[in-house]
C-alpha cells in the first residue's frame, strides 16, 4: 500500500518542502509538492491525494481556509498541519475543523515516519470499513433486486416480500410512478418456488387494445391482417414462471373478463383460435391508479380486482422514507461513476441536505436521474449542492425566508400528500396529533381527522 499512498506537501518555504519530499520518498511514498494554498487545491482536483501536509501560514491563502476547502471538497483526504512553535493555538483550531494531526517545526525524520505510519494504518482501516459497507450494500442490493432502504417502511416491505414469495397467490403492488414496483415483483419471483422459471413483464398501458390482446394471448395464422404465422403470447411463454402486469389499471374491460377466465380456469386460447391451452404461472400486477375509484366509475371490474388483489403490497413514496435518500444517492453515484468513468467520490453535506429536503414527485426514478445528471456534468470529485441546482427550480421558485416559513410549507406539503389525514400526516412528520393540531391552527392550515 505504501507505493500507492499519495502525499502532497504544501509549504511556501523551499527548504521545508525539499526536506519533507526527500524523507517521504525514501519511505516509498508517491509525493507531490506546491508552495501555496491555491496550487494545493488545483493539485487535489487534478490528481487527488491521500494525505496533505499543510503549512498554516502562507502568503497567498491561509492554511486554515485551505483546510476548510479540503474537508468540504475532499472529506476522505487526511490533513496534517505544519506549524511553528508559536502557532499551537492555530493547530488546535485546525484539529477542531477536521485536521488529523499537526507537525511542529522543526521536526525529525523519525517523528515524520511514525506519524505517516500511524495515518497510513488509519487510512487502511477507513478503506476497509468503506469496502465492508459497499459489500454489505451490494449484498442487500442482490438480495432485494436493487431495492435499498433502512427506513421502517422499507423494512416492513422487505418482510412482506419474504412472506408472500413462498405462496403462489396473486399479488397486487400499489404505489406511485417511479417507486420501484417492478423491482418488488422481481424480488418476489427471485424468492419463490418459481424462481427457475421465466419472469415476463408487460406494461399494459403501452399497447393499444388489439396489440395488448395479441401480446398476452398470442394469435393464430390469419386471425387478423398481417398475421402470417402463429404467435405464442406471454401467457404461454411464462409457463412455470411469473407474469408481471404493470399498470394493470389500463387493461380494457373486455380483456379483464378474458383474463379473469384464465386466472380461474388456468386455460386460454389464442386470438382467432378455439383450442384451449393450459397455462401455469404466478400473477403479480401493479398500478399507480386508484382502482377503488375506477371500480366506482365503472372502468374496472370488481370480480377481476378481487382476483388480482389476494395479497396487496404498498411501495412507499420516497418522501415518506427520507432516511433512505443518502443510501440511494450513494448507490446511484457508484453505479454512474463506473459507467461514465468519472472520478466522482461522493456528495458533500449540503448536497445530501438538499436531496433530503426535496419532495421527489418522480420518486426513486427521479433521484436516479438526478444523480446521473450530476455525475455526468460534475467538474469536481465531490458533488455539491450546486451540482443539483436544477432541483431548486423544481422545489419552488419562492424560497422560504424564515424557519417558521419552512415549517409551514413543509407541513402544508405533507398534509396535501396525506389528503388532509391528521394521523397519517403526524406519522410522516414524526410528531404527535396534539402537536400537529396546534401547528395547523397556528399556521391557518386545513386537515381532517
Steps between C-alpha positions, in 0.01 A plus 500: 500500500796734565570548129138591430477744793513851351621795710493870415731746678377861515747756641633833372849428643713317242723332759200357684348368177823340385567342839153350529493378139843336538415320823160383374638369172759298694204341677365382163208743473380684189558869582404831342587851621361852448573835660151641559140425593346566160753274331419234758128508418578481128729199559234323704249562223734362234656203673347437838712423807455282807688733734590871496771664712370856517681806635278726711662829397534563127498831311235422238240313707472421870549132582182491708299618198669238281414235761132603492498471121665158509256364757209642304609370159702189591382372839695174459837679474702511823674826599797563730559865587859629503546762768772700669546498879298819550194379303380209713164673552447503123586129484240425770243701303591299190444172688151619590436569130594146400880488475631155587815616680764775510876507458706764679810652340776397519430127465714188468478216241409242768218721626372539145519126427302408812230756420460386139493134604227574754294687239565226244350242737209733569439540125517123455232449767279765339538339156421157642193642673382662175559173312305308763209747477501469121502120523206511743317744272572279198373192683184689594455610139544146372259374763229750420557564128636858537250591773685694768362624828553510875177689570223324696275518192752313283584248770129420528484463120801264498331287766182480291701402191651208691158390626308514171783349290442152645135479387359503146216749553457805274658820633395858428774759552384858549712812495575822321686509169874455548488328839638169369196274473663276239803455727265374772344257253845371397599458865188291566570284194867452598394357840209292377489130404463628141837680505647258242218581258477817287406843631307678225387861539260697284387860535127489433486874435756484217279315248174556318221258591555274197878492541474428873266211429746355247794551738325318785304228322695459175319438168441244230584534131252726319331625819551857378668684212873436516477187715699283258617257765384382841641672807514392863389763750656589835247279680649196324863607507500559876422134575639405841600860579358837599300742286524865604222726370611860557238777489226238527247782540535572127365158390175542298178360649460220242851374561439506875228240441735285291780519756262421784405177318868413459568554871203289606526215247876507420410471132501738204484504123686715254339782303322336206532154656259264673737248657536527878859533615591424862704772668709493818632823650492720807346844443641818651343827392566864581328836468538863597127562443229497765322181394226550761405823327526330160255232619256765623520676164446173311845475340623199695316178578456412868533124443826554310630736772437251779664223297813714455506632854536181705812652657561876488837675540551875521831650387557825695585822313852628547385805698360261764843337552744787485757313710554274197591788266875518593533121454327508162698805384827329592392179324413688179818708522717188514311349207529807275861564606581157361289545186637847416855432623500834685698538827202613710555384858189608689259775603569778746277575799302781339430293188359219719291752694357636174412151377334413831296824499367452146159327470582275198167490316662252260623291794806271472502522120532880523780472758686257274466743209616794714814319621584385148465857371718636782771238441506557124533880536720501814827691481628405845562176687229574757141587401381823663159662528589705190510175301133454593398863444242385243298348788452840663298617200272200540487532876347847484568837345446685829736388775368529859681771695456383860494175697125546558443545125687176431302314767167633373577408137626155598193419711279632220670270247472191722134576578429519129685175432302329777175650371445688823516190720632619838609159630695413185654849482611478863667163433689636198611811695581283805304722742187427702149602394467768769817676384386478139156645584673788677721574198207474257310756708812720533562512124136507393519169311224246439489132585254222583498248784 
